[in-house]
Amino acid sequence: MFVRKAALRPVPRWAVVGQEAVDAVERLVTGTEPGLQRALDAGYRDLDRRQPFLAAWLAEQISTRGDELAQSVGYFLSVTVFLAFHEAFAGRLREIDREAIALAAGILQADEELRADDPAEVLDSDDVLRLGQPAVIDWVQHHVREAIAQADEETDLDALDAVYRAILVEVIALTDAVAAPAGEPLQEPA
């Protein structure tokens, strides 16, 4: 067995968002423009009510980007990622505080730095995060790729990257906020 340095923690199986939760969110946001906007607005209100610190942090990260495409993708993904976690773990999703958000951001940054400093490392942090939350990260990456395909020469790709990183922080924080089901150990044996 090869052991690699990593700051990202393994995701317990009871905290993995299943494809069925992502599919439910996709059905919710598929349809006409007015219907999509209503679903996103309702989802944002739910995010703001249930996860106020996370909602405020995401709003700050996304709204400060001057690029309209990055803001639009960020709004869509921040809401739909939350909805996927809520769909999967409604009764077990704890509220995230400022410290948990700072911890999630620090974990992502530390993992990126570890990987950048290791020339033998072949996986990026988002690849490692995908190993733990495949359905959610596939959803996020699919929509970021679509945004890049729609981008014109005036699109700020750095703003889109910053929004993508904010969504990765959201995934880490929400994953950590999933409470273990009754009778399950907090960490699974290695």
trRosetta pair geometry for C-beta under 8 A, 3 or more apart (Angstrom, degrees):
i j d omega theta_ij theta_ji phi_ij phi_ji
4 118 7.9 124 -157 142 97 171
4 121 7.1 109 -156 -110 127 92
5 114 4.9 -136 117 -171 115 130
5 118 6.9 169 45 -53 115 146
6 111 6.1 20 -163 -126 65 100
6 114 6.7 178 -106 97 30 153
6 128 6.4 -177 -139 -159 129 157
7 107 5.0 -180 139 -160 109 66
7 108 7.7 -150 93 -63 125 11
7 110 3.8 124 -90 100 164 108
7 111 3.8 -126 47 -63 103 78
7 114 6.1 164 -21 -3 98 137
8 107 6.2 103 -89 160 56 109
8 108 7.6 47 -77 -94 98 52
8 111 4.9 34 -27 -94 90 152
8 125 6.5 142 -35 -153 132 87
8 128 5.2 140 56 122 148 126
8 129 6.1 -120 -141 -75 155 74
8 132 7.4 -147 156 -4 119 142
8 172 7.3 -108 -125 -114 94 116
9 107 7.7 -53 -7 -154 86 142
10 132 6.4 176 -160 -98 45 117
10 188 7.6 -91 112 52 127 104
10 190 8.0 141 13 -108 159 80
11 15 5.3 -127 -175 84 89 107
11 16 5.6 106 129 -75 126 82
11 132 3.2 117 -1 -168 122 111
11 133 6.1 129 -60 -49 169 78
11 175 5.7 -73 -118 -166 111 131
12 15 4.9 76 63 10 84 105
12 16 7.7 -137 96 -25 45 83
12 180 7.1 -18 100 -101 161 94
12 184 7.6 116 163 156 142 128
12 186 7.7 -133 -55 162 154 36
12 187 6.6 -139 -75 -130 116 39
12 188 5.0 143 -127 -17 87 106
13 16 5.8 -39 -154 5 41 118
13 188 6.6 63 3 -56 90 154
14 178 7.3 -178 120 137 78 124
14 180 5.9 73 92 -136 146 64
14 181 5.5 -125 -158 0 141 100
14 184 5.4 27 -25 -175 164 169
15 89 7.6 14 -133 -76 57 149
15 175 5.5 88 153 -164 122 74
15 178 4.0 150 -127 75 94 142
15 180 7.9 -54 -53 -87 99 59
16 132 6.8 -141 -101 170 94 61
16 133 6.3 -170 -138 -104 71 57
16 134 7.8 17 -163 21 115 80
16 135 7.9 102 167 18 88 105
17 21 5.1 -99 -172 66 91 139
17 22 6.6 95 139 -45 114 92
17 84 5.2 56 -171 146 147 106
17 85 5.9 -81 -85 -90 128 57
17 87 7.9 73 -149 70 105 94
17 88 4.6 -144 -127 -24 75 163
17 89 7.7 -88 -93 -14 80 104
17 133 6.0 38 29 -150 97 95
17 135 5.5 -122 103 69 89 116
17 136 4.9 71 59 -45 136 112
18 21 5.4 106 63 2 72 96
18 22 7.6 -139 106 4 44 87
18 88 6.1 151 23 -117 79 117
18 135 6.2 64 163 -4 20 159
19 22 5.6 -58 -153 41 42 110
19 23 6.0 45 149 -24 72 106
19 135 4.5 -159 -85 -108 57 132
20 23 5.5 -50 -143 37 32 115
20 24 6.5 39 154 -24 63 101
21 24 5.7 -49 -151 30 32 113
21 25 6.8 31 150 -15 63 102
21 84 4.9 101 132 -164 105 72
21 85 7.6 81 156 -71 146 17
21 87 4.1 151 -150 97 92 115
21 88 3.9 -34 -81 -60 159 93
21 135 7.2 109 59 114 90 147
22 25 5.7 -53 -152 37 36 111
22 26 6.3 40 148 -23 66 104
22 84 5.1 17 -88 -126 63 126
22 135 4.5 -156 -12 160 140 112
22 136 6.5 -158 -81 -81 120 51
22 138 7.8 50 -173 71 170 101
22 139 5.1 -146 -150 -60 127 137
23 26 5.4 -50 -147 34 34 115
23 27 6.5 37 153 -20 65 100
24 27 5.8 -51 -152 33 32 111
24 28 6.6 36 148 -23 62 105
24 84 7.9 143 63 -115 92 63
24 87 5.0 166 78 -156 136 151
25 28 5.4 -53 -152 32 36 117
25 29 6.4 9 160 0 69 109
25 80 5.2 115 166 -160 132 87
25 83 4.7 128 -114 106 115 116
25 84 4.9 -60 -24 -72 148 78
25 87 6.2 -130 -51 -15 92 149
25 139 7.7 38 79 -146 130 155
26 29 6.4 -71 -145 48 28 92
26 30 5.9 34 157 -34 67 112
26 139 7.7 -134 -65 -125 104 116
27 30 5.8 -54 -138 26 28 114
28 39 5.2 156 155 -160 89 138
28 43 7.7 106 135 -64 138 125
28 83 6.9 -118 65 162 155 151
29 36 5.5 59 -166 -134 71 83
29 39 5.2 -163 -95 102 63 143
29 40 6.7 65 -118 -60 109 85
29 76 7.7 106 -163 -156 152 95
29 80 6.2 -42 -25 -97 154 118
30 36 7.8 16 -113 -88 6 97
31 35 4.1 -43 107 87 129 141
31 36 6.0 -178 68 -52 80 78
31 39 7.9 110 42 -14 120 137
32 35 4.5 88 58 12 82 107
32 36 6.8 -145 94 -9 39 88
33 36 5.7 -53 -142 35 29 113
33 37 6.4 27 160 -18 63 106
34 37 5.8 -56 -147 37 31 110
34 38 6.3 32 155 -20 66 105
35 38 5.7 -53 -147 36 31 111
35 39 6.3 30 155 -18 65 106
36 39 5.8 -58 -149 37 29 110
36 40 6.3 24 155 -15 66 108
37 40 5.8 -56 -144 40 31 108
37 41 6.1 30 157 -19 66 108
38 41 5.8 -56 -143 39 28 110
38 42 6.2 26 157 -16 64 108
39 42 5.9 -56 -146 39 28 108
39 43 6.1 29 153 -19 63 110
40 43 5.5 -55 -144 40 31 114
40 44 6.2 33 155 -22 66 103
40 75 6.9 61 177 142 131 101
40 76 6.5 -57 -118 -110 134 61
40 79 5.2 103 -150 89 76 166
40 80 7.9 -43 -110 -51 86 84
41 44 5.7 -50 -145 33 31 111
41 45 6.6 33 153 -19 62 101
42 45 5.7 -51 -150 34 33 112
42 46 6.5 34 150 -18 64 105
43 46 5.6 -55 -150 37 33 112
43 47 6.3 37 150 -20 67 104
43 79 4.2 92 113 -178 123 111
43 80 7.1 19 162 -73 163 46
43 82 6.9 140 172 78 100 110
43 83 5.0 -44 -139 -64 123 122
44 47 5.4 -49 -145 37 35 114
44 48 6.1 35 154 -19 66 106
44 55 7.4 113 -169 -140 72 117
44 75 7.4 -21 -84 -168 130 91
44 78 7.9 52 -107 99 88 103
44 79 5.1 -57 -67 -100 74 120
45 48 5.7 -54 -146 39 30 112
45 49 6.2 27 155 -18 65 109
46 49 5.8 -56 -143 39 29 109
46 50 5.9 6 166 0 67 115
46 82 7.5 164 99 126 97 125
46 83 7.5 77 80 -91 136 82
46 86 7.0 25 141 -101 129 174
47 50 6.5 -68 -133 49 21 94
47 51 5.6 -44 -171 50 63 104
47 54 7.1 -99 179 95 95 106
47 55 4.8 136 130 -89 94 110
47 58 7.9 -43 155 45 138 146
47 78 7.2 91 -165 139 168 91
47 79 6.0 -118 -24 -118 144 65
47 82 4.5 55 -102 120 110 170
47 83 7.9 -68 -61 -51 102 71
48 51 7.5 -60 -94 66 11 62
48 52 6.0 45 -176 -107 54 65
48 55 4.2 158 -98 176 59 171
49 52 7.2 4 -135 -65 10 87
50 82 8.0 145 73 -180 120 122
50 86 7.1 88 86 -102 166 125
50 93 7.5 38 162 104 128 120
50 95 7.0 -147 167 -100 60 85
51 54 3.9 -22 153 41 115 120
51 55 5.6 130 96 -27 80 89
51 82 6.6 -139 30 -134 143 127
51 95 6.3 179 -107 -140 58 67
51 96 5.5 27 -148 31 102 101
52 55 5.6 -54 -141 37 29 113
52 56 6.3 28 160 -18 65 106
52 95 7.8 5 22 -158 79 116
53 56 5.9 -54 -147 37 30 109
53 57 6.3 28 154 -18 64 108
53 95 7.6 95 20 167 107 93
53 96 5.8 -132 72 101 110 78
53 97 5.5 79 18 -145 168 32
53 98 5.3 -122 -159 -60 136 61
53 100 7.9 102 98 52 138 100
53 101 6.2 -143 137 -21 108 133
54 57 5.7 -56 -145 38 31 110
54 58 6.1 28 158 -16 66 108
54 82 7.6 145 118 -97 135 121
54 96 4.7 59 -49 68 114 130
54 101 6.2 177 -97 -83 67 118
54 170 6.6 98 -169 -126 114 87
54 173 6.2 171 -108 115 118 145
54 174 7.6 73 -133 -66 159 86
55 58 5.9 -56 -145 39 27 108
55 59 6.2 30 155 -22 63 107
56 59 5.7 -53 -146 35 29 113
56 60 6.5 29 155 -18 63 105
57 60 5.8 -56 -153 36 30 111
57 61 6.4 27 153 -17 65 108
57 98 7.7 150 -63 -121 124 67
57 101 5.0 -169 -56 -163 172 156
58 61 5.6 -56 -145 39 33 111
58 62 5.9 18 162 -9 69 113
58 74 7.5 174 178 168 92 101
58 78 4.4 126 179 -142 144 142
58 166 6.2 125 -128 161 69 120
58 170 6.2 39 -87 -80 120 124
59 62 6.2 -64 -140 45 24 101
59 63 5.5 13 169 -12 66 119
60 63 6.4 -55 -123 41 20 101
60 64 6.3 18 173 -20 57 114
61 64 6.8 -69 -155 30 16 106
61 65 7.8 18 150 -25 53 103
61 74 7.3 -155 107 -162 91 139
61 162 7.1 -158 -178 148 91 96
61 163 7.0 136 137 -112 99 55
61 166 3.9 144 142 -114 150 145
62 65 6.2 -55 -167 17 38 111
62 70 7.5 -169 -152 136 72 83
62 71 5.6 109 166 -132 90 63
62 74 3.6 173 -125 131 116 143
62 75 6.2 138 161 -58 154 65
62 78 6.5 -89 -44 -26 147 143
62 163 5.8 65 -111 -120 78 100
62 166 6.5 -152 -58 91 77 162
63 71 6.7 63 -105 -128 40 113
65 70 4.5 -91 138 106 145 131
65 71 5.6 -172 76 -63 104 79
65 74 6.9 132 31 -16 140 152
65 156 7.2 -171 -176 84 97 132
65 159 3.9 120 -160 -160 114 110
65 160 8.0 120 -171 -55 150 36
65 162 6.1 173 -88 76 120 124
65 163 6.0 -44 -27 -55 162 104
66 156 6.7 70 72 0 86 157
66 159 6.6 -118 47 -93 62 149
67 70 4.0 67 82 13 111 112
67 71 6.6 176 89 -12 57 84
67 155 6.1 76 -158 -157 131 60
67 156 3.9 -140 -62 37 134 107
67 159 4.0 152 16 77 125 154
67 160 6.8 -64 90 -46 150 77
68 71 5.7 -56 -147 38 31 111
68 72 6.2 31 156 -20 66 108
69 72 5.7 -55 -146 37 30 112
69 73 6.2 26 158 -14 65 108
69 147 5.8 138 168 -166 108 104
69 150 6.9 -179 -136 97 131 108
69 151 6.1 149 125 -101 172 81
69 155 5.2 -21 37 -128 145 111
69 160 6.8 -20 107 -81 102 110
70 73 6.0 -56 -143 41 28 107
70 74 6.0 31 156 -22 63 112
70 147 7.8 102 -89 170 45 144
70 155 7.6 137 -36 -168 89 90
70 156 6.3 -52 -21 73 136 95
70 159 3.9 -119 -23 126 171 103
70 160 4.5 -128 -99 -77 98 58
70 162 7.3 39 -171 58 139 91
70 163 4.8 174 -175 -17 91 140
71 74 5.6 -57 -144 39 27 114
71 75 6.3 30 158 -20 64 104
71 163 7.6 -149 -79 -91 29 142
72 75 6.0 -52 -148 33 28 109
72 76 6.4 25 155 -15 62 109
72 147 7.9 167 83 -119 99 119
73 76 5.7 -58 -147 40 30 112
73 77 6.0 19 160 -11 68 113
73 143 6.3 157 -149 143 97 105
73 144 6.7 94 -180 -101 141 59
73 147 4.5 -5 -82 -85 143 152
73 160 6.7 34 55 -133 147 89
73 163 6.1 105 89 121 101 149
74 77 6.1 -59 -137 44 25 102
74 78 5.9 25 164 -21 65 110
74 163 3.8 -104 -79 -150 110 124
74 166 6.7 27 -139 70 113 132
74 167 7.1 -145 -131 -52 67 105
75 78 6.1 -55 -140 35 23 108
75 79 6.5 14 162 -10 60 111
76 79 6.4 -72 -157 40 22 104
76 80 6.1 4 161 -7 65 117
76 143 6.7 -147 109 -179 126 148
77 80 5.9 -61 -132 45 30 102
77 81 5.7 32 167 -22 68 109
77 140 5.7 75 -148 -124 126 83
77 143 5.9 177 -78 88 105 144
77 144 7.7 24 -72 -57 150 85
77 163 7.5 114 48 154 133 104
77 167 4.8 -25 131 -109 130 141
78 81 6.3 -53 -142 35 22 108
78 82 6.6 22 156 -15 57 109
78 166 7.5 -27 -84 122 109 110
78 167 6.4 -122 -77 -100 65 86
78 170 6.2 -173 -129 -79 74 166
79 82 5.9 -61 -155 38 29 110
79 83 6.2 27 152 -20 66 109
80 83 5.4 -50 -143 37 36 114
80 84 6.4 42 155 -24 65 100
80 139 7.0 -137 127 153 122 132
81 84 5.8 -50 -150 30 32 113
81 85 6.8 28 153 -12 63 103
81 136 6.1 75 -135 -161 88 110
81 139 7.5 163 -89 95 75 127
81 140 6.6 28 -80 -75 117 108
81 167 6.1 154 -27 -160 156 96
81 170 5.5 93 103 116 145 129
81 171 6.2 -89 -168 -75 135 80
81 174 7.1 179 145 8 100 158
82 85 5.9 -60 -153 39 33 107
82 86 6.1 30 152 -18 69 110
82 170 7.3 -74 -60 177 81 126
82 174 6.9 -160 -108 -94 58 144
83 86 5.5 -55 -141 41 32 112
83 87 6.0 40 155 -25 66 104
84 87 5.6 -49 -146 33 28 114
84 88 6.4 19 157 -11 62 110
84 135 7.5 -170 -172 116 138 108
84 136 5.7 159 108 -103 151 96
84 139 7.0 168 -64 39 157 167
85 88 5.9 -62 -146 43 30 106
85 89 5.9 -36 176 38 68 107
85 93 5.9 106 145 -107 103 139
85 136 7.7 32 -58 -99 83 140
85 174 4.5 -90 -92 172 165 134
85 175 8.0 -117 -113 -66 125 48
85 177 7.9 55 172 71 143 112
85 178 7.3 -127 -160 -70 104 104
86 89 7.1 -84 -124 62 19 66
86 90 5.5 51 -180 -93 66 72
86 93 6.2 -77 -101 12 57 162
87 90 7.1 10 -120 -49 11 95
89 92 4.5 -80 -173 64 97 95
89 93 4.6 113 109 -52 106 92
89 178 5.0 -76 -146 -125 168 101
89 179 7.9 151 -178 36 122 69
90 93 6.6 -47 -134 10 16 111
92 178 5.6 42 122 -163 106 69
92 179 4.3 -133 -168 54 86 89
92 180 7.8 -154 -162 50 130 10
92 181 6.8 -56 -95 -79 150 63
93 174 7.1 -14 -144 -159 113 84
93 177 5.6 43 -163 123 69 107
93 178 6.0 -30 -99 -98 64 60
93 179 7.5 -140 -69 4 16 86
94 177 4.7 -140 59 -169 80 82
94 178 7.6 -160 11 -79 84 10
94 179 5.6 98 -36 -46 104 102
95 177 7.3 -140 79 -151 6 127
96 100 4.6 -125 -159 85 82 137
96 101 6.1 93 153 -53 117 85
96 173 5.1 55 -135 165 148 115
96 174 7.2 -68 -52 -81 138 52
96 176 7.9 89 -109 80 105 99
96 177 5.1 -71 -69 -79 92 138
97 100 5.2 101 52 7 64 101
97 101 7.4 -124 104 -3 37 89
98 101 5.8 -58 -153 36 34 111
98 102 6.3 32 152 -17 69 107
99 102 5.7 -54 -147 39 33 111
99 103 6.2 37 152 -22 65 106
100 103 5.5 -50 -145 36 31 115
100 104 6.3 33 154 -20 64 104
100 173 5.5 104 139 -144 99 98
100 176 6.4 -172 -161 97 109 130
100 177 6.9 73 173 -72 154 97
101 104 5.7 -52 -147 35 31 111
101 105 6.4 29 154 -15 64 106
101 169 7.0 56 -161 158 73 116
101 173 5.6 7 -99 -103 57 147
102 105 5.8 -55 -146 39 31 110
102 106 6.1 32 154 -19 65 109
103 106 5.6 -57 -146 39 29 112
103 107 6.2 33 155 -23 65 104
103 173 7.8 122 72 -101 87 85
103 176 7.6 -101 99 99 123 175
104 107 5.7 -50 -146 32 30 113
104 108 6.6 29 155 -16 62 104
104 169 4.8 112 124 -165 109 75
104 170 7.8 105 138 -64 152 14
104 172 4.0 151 -153 99 102 113
104 173 3.9 -71 -45 -62 161 83
104 176 6.6 -145 -81 13 104 137
105 108 5.9 -55 -151 36 31 109
105 109 6.3 29 153 -16 65 109
105 169 4.9 12 -83 -127 70 133
106 109 5.7 -56 -143 40 32 110
106 110 6.0 31 158 -19 67 108
107 110 5.9 -55 -143 38 27 109
107 111 6.2 26 158 -18 63 108
107 172 5.9 -176 76 -179 129 150
108 111 5.9 -58 -147 38 28 110
108 112 6.3 28 155 -19 64 107
108 125 6.1 107 -154 158 71 151
108 165 6.8 139 145 -166 146 89
108 168 5.7 116 -122 118 142 115
108 169 5.6 -91 -6 -84 149 77
108 172 6.1 -142 -53 -17 102 156
109 112 5.8 -55 -148 36 30 111
109 113 6.4 28 155 -18 64 107
110 113 5.7 -56 -148 38 31 111
110 114 6.4 34 153 -21 65 104
111 114 5.7 -50 -147 34 32 113
111 115 6.4 26 156 -13 64 108
111 125 4.4 109 115 -114 116 117
111 128 6.9 -130 -180 61 137 146
112 115 5.9 -61 -148 41 29 107
112 116 6.1 30 155 -22 66 110
112 124 7.7 14 -117 -168 77 79
112 125 4.9 -59 -73 -24 72 140
113 116 5.6 -54 -140 37 31 111
113 117 6.2 23 161 -15 64 111
114 117 6.2 -67 -150 40 25 106
114 118 6.5 9 158 -11 63 116
114 121 7.7 126 127 -77 74 160
115 118 6.0 -66 -143 40 31 104
115 121 4.6 -156 -149 136 71 157
115 123 7.0 -95 -130 89 132 64
115 124 6.3 125 143 -130 158 41
115 125 6.1 -150 6 -50 148 79
118 121 4.0 81 92 -23 111 112
123 127 4.1 -133 -162 88 91 134
123 128 5.5 103 139 -52 130 85
124 127 4.9 104 54 1 68 103
124 128 7.5 -136 99 -2 39 86
125 128 5.6 -54 -151 36 37 110
125 129 6.2 38 151 -19 69 105
125 168 7.3 78 118 179 111 150
126 129 5.4 -49 -142 39 37 114
126 130 6.3 48 152 -27 64 101
126 137 6.6 154 -179 -153 85 125
126 141 7.4 125 160 -78 131 114
126 164 7.9 -21 -90 157 145 111
126 168 6.0 -92 -98 -104 90 135
127 130 5.5 -50 -152 30 31 117
127 131 7.1 41 147 -27 60 95
128 131 5.6 -41 -161 18 38 116
128 132 7.5 23 149 -5 61 102
129 132 6.1 -64 -161 42 40 104
129 133 6.2 -25 163 37 77 102
129 137 5.7 145 111 -85 93 139
129 168 6.1 154 25 -151 177 101
129 171 6.3 88 177 104 129 136
129 172 7.0 -75 -123 -70 123 89
130 133 6.8 -82 -126 69 28 64
130 134 5.6 60 177 -107 72 59
130 137 3.9 -129 -101 92 77 155
130 138 7.1 96 -142 -49 107 68
130 141 7.7 4 -93 -23 127 137
131 134 7.1 13 -129 -65 14 89
132 175 7.0 47 133 -142 126 155
133 136 4.4 -29 157 44 112 116
133 137 5.4 114 95 -21 88 98
133 171 5.7 -168 72 -177 163 121
133 175 6.2 -107 -62 -83 131 128
134 137 6.2 -65 -137 44 25 102
134 138 5.9 29 164 -22 65 111
135 138 5.9 -55 -146 36 25 113
135 139 6.5 29 153 -21 61 106
136 139 5.6 -55 -154 33 31 114
136 140 6.4 28 152 -16 66 106
136 171 5.7 150 128 -125 137 119
137 140 5.5 -51 -144 39 37 112
137 141 6.0 33 158 -16 69 108
137 171 6.9 61 -73 -139 81 167
138 141 6.0 -58 -141 42 26 106
138 142 6.1 35 157 -27 63 107
139 142 5.9 -55 -149 31 24 114
139 143 6.7 12 158 -9 60 108
140 143 6.2 -67 -155 40 28 102
140 144 6.3 24 154 -16 67 110
140 164 7.4 119 163 -143 112 79
140 167 5.5 163 -140 135 131 138
140 168 7.7 139 148 -71 163 66
140 171 7.3 -75 -36 -54 153 135
141 144 5.6 -54 -141 39 34 110
141 145 6.1 37 157 -20 67 104
142 145 5.9 -57 -152 36 26 110
142 146 6.5 27 150 -19 62 106
143 146 5.4 -46 -145 35 37 115
143 147 6.5 41 152 -22 64 101
144 147 5.6 -50 -150 34 34 113
144 148 6.5 35 151 -19 65 102
144 160 7.0 129 -151 171 93 107
144 164 5.4 52 -113 -99 145 116
145 148 5.7 -53 -148 35 33 111
145 149 6.4 35 152 -20 65 105
146 149 5.6 -55 -150 35 32 113
146 150 6.4 24 154 -13 65 108
147 150 5.8 -62 -149 42 32 106
147 151 6.5 52 148 -48 64 96
147 160 6.3 177 120 -138 131 130
148 151 5.4 -34 -151 1 36 123
148 157 7.4 52 -118 -120 94 101
148 160 7.0 135 -78 149 81 161
151 155 3.6 -88 -156 29 103 163
151 157 7.1 61 -169 -79 165 86
151 160 7.5 -62 -85 -46 138 156
152 155 5.7 127 52 -20 53 97
155 160 6.9 25 162 -33 108 128
156 159 3.9 55 103 7 115 114
156 160 6.8 162 97 -12 63 82
157 160 5.3 -49 -148 37 41 115
157 161 6.3 47 150 -22 68 101
158 161 5.5 -50 -147 36 33 114
158 162 6.4 37 151 -21 64 103
159 162 5.6 -50 -147 34 33 112
159 163 6.5 34 152 -18 64 103
160 163 5.7 -52 -149 36 33 112
160 164 6.4 38 149 -23 64 104
161 164 5.4 -50 -148 34 33 116
161 165 6.5 35 153 -19 65 102
162 165 5.7 -51 -150 35 32 112
162 166 6.6 37 149 -22 63 103
163 166 5.5 -51 -150 33 35 115
163 167 6.6 35 151 -19 65 102
164 167 5.8 -54 -152 35 32 110
164 168 6.6 35 148 -20 64 102
165 168 5.4 -49 -150 33 36 115
165 169 6.6 40 149 -20 65 100
166 169 5.6 -49 -153 33 35 114
166 170 6.6 41 146 -22 64 101
167 170 5.2 -45 -151 32 38 118
167 171 6.6 42 149 -21 65 99
168 171 5.6 -48 -150 32 35 113
168 172 6.5 35 151 -17 65 103
169 172 5.7 -53 -149 37 33 111
169 173 6.2 30 154 -16 67 108
170 173 5.9 -58 -144 40 28 108
170 174 6.1 23 160 -14 66 110
171 174 6.0 -57 -141 41 26 106
171 175 6.1 31 157 -23 63 108
172 175 5.8 -56 -148 34 26 113
172 176 6.5 21 156 -14 62 109
173 176 5.9 -59 -150 40 30 109
173 177 6.3 29 151 -23 64 111
174 177 5.3 -57 -145 35 35 115
174 178 7.2 50 154 -38 63 89
175 178 6.2 -41 -164 5 35 112
180 184 4.3 -144 178 83 107 108
180 185 7.1 -115 -152 96 157 21
180 186 5.6 -117 -32 -101 145 49
181 184 4.8 74 59 -4 77 125
185 188 6.5 134 76 -88 111 41
185 189 7.8 50 70 -35 155 73
